[in-house]
Amino acid sequence: MNRKIYRKSKNSKKRTAIKVIITLALSVLICGSAYGIYLVKKAENAADNAFETAGDRDKSDLRDEQVEPLHDNVSILFVGVDNSKKRDQSENTTRSDALVLATLNNEDKTIKLVSIPRDTYAYIPDADEEDKITHAYGYEGTSSTIGTVEELLEVPVDYYVRMDFEAFIDVVDALNGIEARVPYDMEEKDENDVHGAIVLEEGLQTLDGREALALARTRHYDNDIERGKRQQMIIESIMNKILSASSISKYGDVIDAIGDNMKTNLKFRDMQAFFEYAKNGKPDVETLTLEGYDDMSTGVYYWKLDEESLGEVQDILQSHLGLKPDTSTMSDTSETDVAEHTHEEDEY
């Protein structure tokens, strides 16, 4: 009798344990699903608040029809805006402090990044004159900057993301910092232009938002080309952190951080489509450089682009967007055709 009671007691404990495990599992699933739904709704609301169009642009003038990220190759221009409250800048005196164009190939899910130095000498269509590309923003805001970038690189800018310093800092902090390699010991001003407020040592480390901004902005230790490379590195670091599993719980904070400080013409469904690029892990990212030289011939400093380097970058971006055949493939084919044609002539 005691043995039977013991067995019943043992079986009862097992069933109780199983019930507890099942209940906990269901609770986790329900909470996880609820949190996921909450995040999606939160992100959708944030995307709606951030949505705007650049002027009267429905699409790029270089496109025959509207593209969709889920099906087409597209480009996104990241515009970092220097609108420091301390300087009391108006819309006409605000400048773009960082310009990075990303092209995304939908077939192979690859990304190419090119940073455009802020002092690049370029034709500004809205001003009908050549000037520093950073000054384009002072005419018609983002619309003028987009038009100038399209004129310079000869590719359509389908989407843009404009973010000010405060939003950048908040996003990095919401991710608990990003990993970046500081190329040298540096002492730099902060987002409020307080000199010496940011002190960093050389090496790979985790940077908070203010430190990451200082690293992206500094112009005193190298040149605009290296500055562009640092900005590309930081964008990749943010991308890596957002895509990491450890950041899932931080998504709500990131969404809050963006707030009213980011504006974009990307709709929520467009943003969702970009997750396809990370479905199989981190996408392949290639960074491109616009080579050039310092020019003070007019008494004003400009970064004059090397025409050959500019042409190469234009070809790469156009091919990546599928606007022209891949030049590397075409060159190989052409060489084969020439060799075969030469051989035929020899036979005759």
Secondary structure, 3 states (H helix, E strand, C coil): CHHHHHHHHHHHHHHHHHHHHHHHHHHHHHHHHHHHHHHHHHHHHHHHHHECCCCCCCCCCCCCCCCCCCCCCEEEEEEEEECCHHHCCCCCCCEEEEEEEEEEECCCCEEEEEECCCCEEEEECCCCEEEEHHHHHHHHCHHHHHHHHHHHHCCCCCEEEEEEHHHHHHHHHHCCCEEEEECCCEEECCCCCCCCCEEECCEEEEECHHHHHHHHHCCCCCCHHHHHHHHHHHHHHHHHHHHCHHHHHHHHHHHHHHHHHEEECCCHHHHHHHHHHHCCCCCEEEEEECCEEEECCCCCCEEEECHHHHHHHHHHHHHHCCCCCCHHHHHHHHHHHHHHHHHHHHHC
